[in-house]
């Protein structure tokens, strides 16, 4: 594995975690660090899927790190959706 690819993946996870943290501040929820990273990465996948559905993948705010790209708007929207869903799931069901 190339060190540039590894750093790109780690920076992508860190940026997704930061965006999920900002979404959690908006929803006034608390998660652990891995929860934010997981919500951010899952939100990136959901957000990019939604952007593909409405054909809006070329919108601005794209950050390119090595060979990976992070669409900031769709990652934030997806992380907000993931954290919103986790907020309304009862703890006994998790």
N, C-alpha and C positions, 0 to 999 in steps of 0.2 A: 504494500500500500504506500502510495506516495504521501509525503508529509504535507504537501499542499492540499490534497484531497481531505486528509484528516483534519487539518486546521479549518478548511471550508465547512466540513460537517459540524465541527465543534462551535464555530462562530455562528452557523445557521441555527443550531440548537439554542445558543445563548440569546440570539436576537429574538427567536420565537418565544423563549421563556420571558424575556423582557416585555414583549408585546402582550403576552398572557398576563403578566403581573399588572400592567397598565389596565387591561380589561378587568382584572379582579378588583382593582381599586375603584373602578367605575361601578362594579356590582356590589362592592363592600363585602367581599368574601375573602376567606383566608385559606391558603393551601401551603404545602411544603414546596421546597425548591424543585424537586422532581415532578411535583404536580403541575407547577407552572411550565416546566419544559415539556412535559407530556401534553398538556393542554395546548401549548403553542405549536408543537409539531403536529398534533392531531388537527388543530385549527388551521394550520397551513394546508394540510391535505384537503380538509372540507372546504376551505376558502378557495383553493385553486380548482376544485371540482365545480363549485358554484360559479366561479368566473368562467370556466369552460362552457357551462350550461348556458349562460347568458352572453357568451362570446365577448368577454371583457378582459381577456388576459393581457392585452397590450396597454392597459391603463398605467398611469405613472406610478412612481414610488416603488421601483424595483431596485433592489440592492443585489449586486453580483459579487459573490465571494468565490474566487477560484473558478471551479466549474459549476458551482451551485448558485441558484438565484432565489431570492426571497422577495415575494410581492408583499410589501408591508401592509397595504390596505386590506388585502384578502386574508392575510395571516391574522391581523387584528380582528377582523369581522368573524373569522372562523373560531378564534380563541374565545371571543366574547360569547358566541353561541355555545361552545363546549362548556364554558364555565357557568353559563346561565342554565344549561341542562343539568349539570352536576349540582347546582344550587337547589334545584327543585326535586331532585331524587332523594328520598329519605335515606338516612344513614343505615337503617336496617336492611335496605335493599342493595347496598353496595358491597 
